[in-house]
Amino acid sequence: MRYSKKFLNERYQSLPESINLKRYITDILGSVETADVIKSITKKHNVDHEGILNEISYVMFRATKPSDFTVNLKANLNLSDEKATAI
């Protein structure tokens, strides 16, 4: 994991309350539908489930920029450009 649990918790706590973003993220990351989609992606592309989930979480907690998602997938999961883009 590239970021510590403490750092991610601090990022989570700093999310704006005005749009109830914390609840939204909790609902998304904890949903069966999200788990199924991530499982499907990891199976289809034969990639690490935890790694994909980490990268998604980093974006949602504003630790990384959404525009860096593909670059981070490539670098942190050792993926080709084609596979990272497909994901």
Backbone bond lengths (Angstrom), bond angles and torsions (degrees), N, CA, C in turn:
res aa  C-N    CA-C-N  psi(-1)  N-CA   C-N-CA  omega(-1)  CA-C   N-CA-C  phi
1 M - - - 1.441 - - 1.531 108.04 -
2 R 1.317 115.24 126.14 1.457 121.33 -175.02 1.529 113.04 -72.87
3 Y 1.315 117.08 -29.13 1.461 121.97 -179.57 1.524 109.19 -116.24
4 S 1.325 115.84 145.97 1.457 119.43 179.77 1.529 110.21 -73.77
5 K 1.318 115.45 157.35 1.468 119.92 177.07 1.523 110.00 -60.70
6 K 1.328 116.52 -36.51 1.468 120.59 179.15 1.531 110.37 -62.14
7 F 1.322 116.47 -46.09 1.466 120.55 179.79 1.526 110.68 -61.36
8 L 1.327 116.39 -46.85 1.465 119.63 -179.08 1.521 111.11 -64.78
9 N 1.316 117.19 -37.40 1.459 120.03 176.90 1.532 110.65 -63.95
10 E 1.322 116.94 -41.20 1.464 120.85 176.95 1.520 110.99 -62.18
11 R 1.332 116.60 -41.11 1.477 120.68 178.00 1.526 109.85 -64.01
12 Y 1.312 115.95 -43.28 1.464 120.81 178.91 1.523 110.36 -60.78
13 Q 1.334 116.54 -44.87 1.463 120.86 -179.25 1.527 111.93 -66.17
14 S 1.326 117.28 -25.03 1.459 120.64 -178.04 1.529 113.38 -86.33
15 L 1.321 117.22 -4.39 1.462 119.58 179.57 1.519 110.15 -64.32
16 P 1.322 117.46 143.18 1.471 120.03 -177.04 1.523 112.52 -64.83
17 E 1.318 115.38 133.55 1.469 121.59 178.06 1.519 111.32 -75.34
18 S 1.326 116.88 -27.19 1.457 121.62 -171.36 1.532 113.62 -56.89
19 I 1.301 117.45 -30.12 1.467 119.48 179.67 1.520 111.89 -110.63
20 N 1.328 115.13 12.62 1.464 121.70 178.17 1.531 111.57 53.78
21 L 1.309 115.83 40.97 1.464 121.76 -177.63 1.518 112.11 -63.97
22 K 1.311 117.32 -35.57 1.465 120.09 179.73 1.521 110.64 -59.59
23 R 1.313 116.74 -46.16 1.462 120.78 -179.40 1.533 110.59 -64.68
24 Y 1.317 115.92 -40.57 1.458 121.89 179.58 1.528 110.55 -60.36
25 I 1.332 116.38 -47.56 1.463 120.60 -179.82 1.518 110.38 -64.09
26 T 1.318 116.72 -44.45 1.464 120.85 179.15 1.523 110.52 -59.28
27 D 1.332 116.47 -44.27 1.463 120.39 179.09 1.525 111.77 -63.31
28 I 1.314 116.52 -42.93 1.468 120.15 -178.48 1.526 111.11 -67.20
29 L 1.325 116.86 -52.26 1.462 119.52 -176.14 1.520 112.22 -66.72
30 G 1.321 117.41 -25.69 1.456 120.45 -178.41 1.514 114.84 -95.73
31 S 1.319 117.25 1.31 1.463 119.32 -175.41 1.530 112.44 -82.09
32 V 1.299 114.47 149.12 1.467 121.43 176.40 1.522 109.87 -64.03
33 E 1.320 116.08 -38.91 1.464 120.42 -179.53 1.528 111.47 -60.93
34 T 1.333 116.13 -44.16 1.460 120.20 179.11 1.525 110.39 -64.31
35 A 1.304 115.96 -44.17 1.470 120.16 178.44 1.524 110.46 -59.31
36 D 1.331 116.94 -41.66 1.460 120.70 179.39 1.525 111.90 -65.11
37 V 1.328 116.75 -41.10 1.467 120.67 179.68 1.524 110.20 -65.04
38 I 1.326 116.67 -46.08 1.468 120.18 179.99 1.524 110.47 -63.63
39 K 1.319 116.82 -41.41 1.470 120.44 177.90 1.524 110.61 -61.71
40 S 1.328 116.41 -41.99 1.456 121.46 179.00 1.529 111.33 -62.47
41 I 1.323 116.23 -43.49 1.467 121.01 179.67 1.526 110.31 -63.84
42 T 1.323 116.31 -46.46 1.465 119.18 -177.68 1.522 111.51 -65.30
43 K 1.310 116.04 -36.41 1.467 119.81 178.98 1.530 110.61 -70.40
44 K 1.328 116.15 -45.66 1.467 120.84 -178.59 1.528 111.81 -60.84
45 H 1.338 116.36 -40.42 1.458 120.52 -175.07 1.526 113.48 -103.00
46 N 1.342 116.38 2.84 1.461 122.06 178.58 1.531 112.00 51.30
47 V 1.346 114.02 55.68 1.460 120.36 179.57 1.524 110.13 -124.77
48 D 1.318 115.03 165.65 1.445 123.43 -177.75 1.532 111.93 -66.63
49 H 1.327 116.13 121.56 1.466 122.17 -179.49 1.522 111.62 -60.92
50 E 1.323 116.46 -48.39 1.472 120.61 -178.55 1.520 111.30 -63.10
51 G 1.307 116.61 -38.34 1.465 120.72 179.48 1.516 112.16 -63.00
52 I 1.332 116.32 -44.89 1.467 120.81 177.99 1.524 109.83 -63.04
53 L 1.322 116.84 -46.87 1.462 121.38 -179.70 1.530 110.70 -61.10
54 N 1.318 117.24 -40.52 1.464 120.30 176.95 1.516 111.22 -59.95
55 E 1.323 117.15 -48.09 1.464 120.10 -178.15 1.530 111.25 -63.37
56 I 1.320 117.34 -38.99 1.462 120.78 176.35 1.533 109.96 -62.81
57 S 1.313 115.97 -44.88 1.465 120.86 179.88 1.522 111.69 -61.94
58 Y 1.328 117.05 -41.14 1.454 120.50 -179.59 1.530 111.17 -59.77
59 V 1.322 116.27 -39.69 1.463 119.83 177.95 1.529 110.08 -68.41
60 M 1.314 116.43 -45.28 1.462 119.62 -177.39 1.524 112.37 -65.14
61 F 1.323 117.64 -32.28 1.471 121.60 178.68 1.528 111.98 -87.42
62 R 1.329 116.37 5.62 1.465 122.87 179.16 1.522 112.66 62.45
63 A 1.318 116.92 28.90 1.466 121.18 174.51 1.523 109.41 -81.81
64 T 1.327 116.67 -30.88 1.462 121.83 174.97 1.524 108.49 -131.55
65 K 1.307 115.23 159.03 1.466 121.12 -179.56 1.528 110.09 -80.85
66 P 1.324 117.13 143.43 1.468 119.46 176.01 1.529 112.42 -55.95
67 S 1.325 116.21 -34.72 1.474 119.70 -179.72 1.529 112.42 -66.40
68 D 1.337 117.21 -16.59 1.464 121.27 178.91 1.527 113.22 -95.81
69 F 1.323 117.37 0.79 1.459 121.41 -174.75 1.533 112.21 -55.86
70 T 1.309 117.05 -51.48 1.465 120.87 -178.03 1.530 111.44 -64.37
71 V 1.326 116.33 -41.92 1.466 120.71 178.86 1.529 109.81 -62.34
72 N 1.340 116.32 -42.50 1.456 120.14 179.82 1.526 112.29 -68.23
73 L 1.322 116.82 -38.08 1.474 119.34 175.10 1.523 109.64 -57.84
74 K 1.314 114.76 -48.31 1.465 120.38 -178.18 1.524 110.77 -59.98
75 A 1.324 116.65 -48.65 1.458 120.92 -174.88 1.525 112.80 -73.04
76 N 1.305 117.26 -43.55 1.462 120.16 -171.17 1.523 114.13 -89.29
77 L 1.333 116.99 -18.91 1.450 119.73 176.73 1.524 111.45 -111.61
78 N 1.340 115.59 7.18 1.470 121.93 179.39 1.524 111.94 54.03
79 L 1.332 115.60 53.07 1.460 121.16 -178.59 1.523 110.18 -105.02
80 S 1.320 115.05 156.55 1.464 120.11 173.83 1.524 108.56 -73.51
81 D 1.340 115.74 164.11 1.463 120.78 176.02 1.520 110.34 -56.89
82 E 1.328 116.11 -43.12 1.462 121.05 -176.16 1.532 111.20 -64.08
83 K 1.322 116.82 -44.98 1.459 120.46 -177.76 1.527 110.50 -69.03
84 A 1.327 117.73 -42.94 1.469 120.76 179.79 1.527 110.01 -62.80
85 T 1.322 117.38 -41.13 1.464 121.16 178.54 1.517 110.93 -66.61
86 A 1.312 117.09 -40.29 1.479 120.53 179.23 1.521 111.52 -63.17
87 I 1.311 117.11 -37.83 1.454 121.05 179.33 1.514 109.77 -68.68
